[in-house]
């Protein structure tokens, strides 16, 4: 055979070696998107060091887990490297089925706005992406950030008795607040309200994504504070944004 044939063989060999090297790279290095089910999971992926993230449920939704998945969403999934979800999303099963059919990697994470949980769960994502070093650096920064925030809230709120919507309880406890009662999802019964009045809380911490404490706060005569779990409201995007939003929401009601 001639020179052209020899050149073609060498080209094929180099192409094969390039593909082999590409397959050995971490997922993040292959520039395929990471699919995040909601903005909360997306924030975890950012913490993990992911750069190319496609979020299924729109940021502007008040309650993202109720999002109805579209065919275009499933098409995006097929071009991804990894799917990360929580499992409580209405569309979680469909995401998992699509991933299995396309032989994609899928990872379930536990979402809760407590620093130790966020760090542990984002580490799982980082391990799947090969971005553990970036996640470790973020974790150090976030630990310092969240500790400082907790100290600010503690200093500004000497009387820490609060009533909390159930999905916000762990966050309130992490802040060092004295949770004298919980409610929800939905509005509390009259018997619960009467019991909480005796405990004299200084504010009601409600859940923006599933609120039910406004009437309770009025009955108790204390501020009604809406906290968020999912980024999206008022331009929030990261876990740090969520924490700062919640800090501002709490501190803005002190003395009212």
C-alpha positions as CSV (number, residue, x, y, z in Angstrom):
1,X,0.0,0.0,0.0
2,X,1.1,3.6,-0.5
3,X,2.1,6.5,1.8
4,X,-1.5,7.6,2.1
5,X,-2.6,4.3,3.5
6,X,0.2,4.3,6.1
7,X,-0.7,7.9,7.1
8,X,-4.4,6.8,7.5
9,X,-3.4,3.9,9.8
10,X,-1.3,6.3,12.0
11,X,-4.2,8.7,12.2
12,X,-6.5,5.9,13.3
13,X,-4.1,4.9,16.0
14,X,-3.8,8.4,17.3
15,X,-7.6,8.9,17.2
16,X,-8.0,5.6,19.2
17,X,-5.4,6.8,21.8
18,X,-7.1,10.1,22.1
19,X,-10.5,8.5,22.7
20,X,-8.9,6.2,25.2
21,X,-7.4,9.1,27.2
22,X,-10.7,11.0,27.0
23,X,-12.6,8.1,28.5
24,X,-10.2,7.9,31.4
25,X,-10.7,11.6,32.3
26,X,-13.0,12.7,35.2
27,X,-16.5,13.6,34.1
28,X,-15.8,17.3,34.7
29,X,-12.9,17.3,32.3
30,X,-15.1,16.0,29.4
31,X,-17.2,19.2,29.4
32,X,-20.5,17.4,29.4
33,X,-23.2,19.1,31.5
34,X,-24.2,17.9,35.0
35,X,-27.9,17.7,35.3
36,X,-29.3,19.1,38.6
37,X,-33.0,18.4,39.4
38,X,-33.6,21.7,41.3
39,X,-31.8,24.9,42.2
40,X,-31.0,23.4,45.6
41,X,-29.2,20.5,44.0
42,X,-27.6,22.9,41.6
43,X,-26.2,24.8,44.5
44,X,-24.7,21.6,45.9
45,X,-23.1,20.9,42.5
46,X,-21.6,24.4,42.5
47,X,-20.1,23.7,45.9
48,X,-18.7,20.4,44.5
49,X,-16.8,22.3,41.8
50,X,-19.1,21.6,38.8
51,X,-18.9,24.3,36.1
52,X,-21.3,23.2,33.4
53,X,-24.7,22.7,35.1
54,X,-28.2,22.3,33.6
55,X,-31.0,22.8,36.2
56,X,-34.3,21.1,35.4
57,X,-36.8,23.0,37.5
58,X,-36.8,26.7,36.8
59,X,-35.3,29.0,39.4
60,X,-38.4,31.2,39.6
61,X,-40.7,28.4,40.9
62,X,-41.8,28.8,44.5
63,X,-41.9,25.0,45.0
64,X,-39.5,23.4,42.5
65,X,-40.2,19.8,43.3
66,X,-43.7,20.1,41.8
67,X,-42.3,21.0,38.4
68,X,-43.7,19.0,35.5
69,X,-40.8,17.7,33.4
70,X,-40.9,18.4,29.7
71,X,-39.6,16.3,26.7
72,X,-36.9,19.0,26.1
73,X,-35.6,18.4,29.7
74,X,-35.2,14.7,29.0
75,X,-33.4,15.5,25.8
76,X,-30.9,17.6,27.8
77,X,-30.4,14.7,30.2
78,X,-29.3,12.4,27.4
79,X,-26.3,14.6,26.6
80,X,-25.2,14.9,30.2
81,X,-22.4,13.2,32.1
82,X,-24.1,12.9,35.5
83,X,-27.6,13.4,36.9
84,X,-27.9,14.6,40.5
85,X,-31.3,14.7,42.3
86,X,-32.8,14.4,45.7
87,X,-35.6,11.9,45.2
88,X,-38.5,13.9,46.6
89,X,-39.0,15.7,43.2
90,X,-42.2,14.9,41.4
91,X,-40.1,14.1,38.3
92,X,-37.3,12.2,40.1
93,X,-38.5,8.8,38.8
94,X,-38.6,10.0,35.2
95,X,-35.1,11.4,35.6
96,X,-33.8,8.1,36.9
97,X,-35.5,6.1,34.2
98,X,-34.0,8.3,31.5
99,X,-30.5,8.0,33.1
100,X,-30.8,4.2,33.1
101,X,-31.9,4.0,29.5
102,X,-29.0,6.2,28.4
103,X,-26.5,4.5,30.7
104,X,-25.7,7.8,32.5
105,X,-24.4,8.1,36.0
106,X,-27.0,9.1,38.5
107,X,-26.4,10.3,42.1
108,X,-29.0,11.0,44.8
109,X,-28.1,13.5,47.5
110,X,-29.8,14.5,50.7
111,X,-30.7,18.2,50.8
112,X,-30.7,20.0,54.1
113,X,-29.3,23.5,54.9
114,X,-27.0,22.4,57.6
115,X,-23.3,23.0,56.8
116,X,-22.1,19.5,57.8
117,X,-24.8,17.9,55.5
118,X,-24.0,20.3,52.6
119,X,-20.3,19.6,52.8
120,X,-20.8,15.8,53.0
121,X,-23.3,15.7,50.1
122,X,-21.3,18.0,47.9
123,X,-18.3,15.8,48.4
124,X,-20.2,12.9,46.9
125,X,-20.8,15.0,43.8
126,X,-17.2,16.0,43.7
127,X,-16.0,12.4,43.9
128,X,-18.2,11.6,40.9
129,X,-16.8,14.5,38.9
130,X,-13.2,14.3,40.0
131,X,-13.3,17.8,41.5
132,X,-12.6,16.9,45.2
133,X,-9.8,19.4,45.5
134,X,-12.1,22.3,44.5
135,X,-14.8,21.0,46.9
136,X,-12.3,20.8,49.8
137,X,-11.3,24.4,49.2
138,X,-14.9,25.5,49.0
139,X,-15.7,23.6,52.2
140,X,-13.0,25.4,54.2
141,X,-14.3,28.8,53.0
142,X,-17.9,27.8,53.6
143,X,-17.2,26.6,57.1
144,X,-15.7,30.0,58.0
145,X,-18.5,31.8,56.3
146,X,-21.3,29.9,58.0
147,X,-19.7,30.0,61.5
148,X,-19.5,33.8,61.2
149,X,-23.1,34.0,60.2
150,X,-24.2,31.9,63.1
151,X,-22.3,34.1,65.5
152,X,-23.9,37.2,64.1
153,X,-27.4,35.8,64.5
154,X,-26.6,34.7,68.1
155,X,-25.3,38.1,69.0
156,X,-28.3,39.9,67.5
157,X,-31.0,37.6,69.0
158,X,-30.6,37.2,72.8
159,X,-34.1,35.7,73.2
160,X,-33.9,32.7,70.8
161,X,-37.3,31.2,71.3
162,X,-38.9,30.6,67.9
163,X,-41.6,28.5,66.3
164,X,-40.5,26.9,63.0
165,X,-42.0,25.3,60.0
166,X,-41.0,21.7,60.1
167,X,-38.8,21.8,57.0
168,X,-36.8,24.6,58.6
169,X,-36.2,23.1,62.0
170,X,-32.7,21.7,61.3
171,X,-31.5,25.0,60.0
172,X,-32.9,26.8,63.1
173,X,-31.3,24.4,65.4
174,X,-28.0,24.8,63.7
175,X,-28.3,28.5,64.2
176,X,-28.5,27.9,67.9
177,X,-32.2,29.0,68.2
178,X,-34.5,27.6,70.8
179,X,-37.2,25.8,68.8
180,X,-40.2,25.8,71.2
181,X,-42.6,24.4,68.6
182,X,-43.0,23.4,64.9
183,X,-45.9,23.4,62.5
184,X,-46.7,22.4,58.9
185,X,-46.7,21.6,56.2
186,X,-49.9,23.7,56.3
187,X,-51.4,25.8,59.0
188,X,-51.4,24.6,62.6
189,X,-54.6,23.6,64.4
190,X,-56.2,25.9,67.0
191,X,-55.0,23.5,69.8
192,X,-51.4,23.8,68.6
193,X,-51.7,27.6,68.4
194,X,-53.0,27.8,72.0
195,X,-50.0,25.6,73.2
196,X,-47.5,27.8,71.4
197,X,-48.9,31.0,72.8
198,X,-47.9,29.7,76.3
199,X,-44.3,29.3,75.1
200,X,-44.0,33.0,74.2
201,X,-41.8,32.7,71.0
202,X,-40.2,35.9,69.6
203,X,-40.9,35.1,66.0
204,X,-42.3,32.5,63.6
205,X,-39.9,31.1,61.0
206,X,-41.9,30.0,58.0
207,X,-41.0,28.2,54.7
208,X,-41.3,30.4,51.6
209,X,-41.7,27.3,49.5
210,X,-44.5,25.8,51.5
211,X,-45.8,28.6,53.8
212,X,-48.4,28.2,56.5
213,X,-47.4,30.3,59.5
214,X,-48.8,33.8,58.8
215,X,-52.0,33.4,60.8
216,X,-50.0,31.7,63.6
217,X,-47.6,34.7,63.8
218,X,-50.6,37.1,63.9
219,X,-52.1,35.0,66.7
220,X,-48.9,35.0,68.7
221,X,-48.3,38.7,68.0
222,X,-44.8,38.1,66.7
223,X,-43.0,38.7,63.3
224,X,-43.6,36.3,60.5
225,X,-40.3,35.5,58.7
226,X,-40.1,33.6,55.4
227,X,-36.9,31.6,55.0
228,X,-35.8,29.8,51.8
229,X,-34.2,26.4,51.1
230,X,-34.1,26.5,47.3
231,X,-32.1,29.3,45.6
232,X,-34.0,31.4,43.2
233,X,-35.9,34.0,45.2
234,X,-34.5,37.6,44.7
235,X,-31.6,36.3,42.5
236,X,-30.2,33.8,45.0
237,X,-28.1,31.1,43.3
238,X,-25.6,29.5,45.7
239,X,-25.8,28.0,49.2
240,X,-24.1,31.2,50.5
241,X,-26.8,33.3,48.9
242,X,-29.5,31.2,50.7
243,X,-27.7,31.6,54.1
244,X,-27.3,35.3,53.6
245,X,-30.9,35.7,52.5
246,X,-32.1,33.9,55.6
247,X,-29.8,35.8,57.9
248,X,-31.1,39.1,56.5
249,X,-34.7,37.9,56.8
250,X,-34.3,37.1,60.5
251,X,-32.3,40.1,61.6
252,X,-34.6,42.5,59.8
253,X,-37.4,41.5,62.1
254,X,-35.6,41.9,65.4
255,X,-37.4,44.4,67.6
256,X,-40.6,44.5,65.5
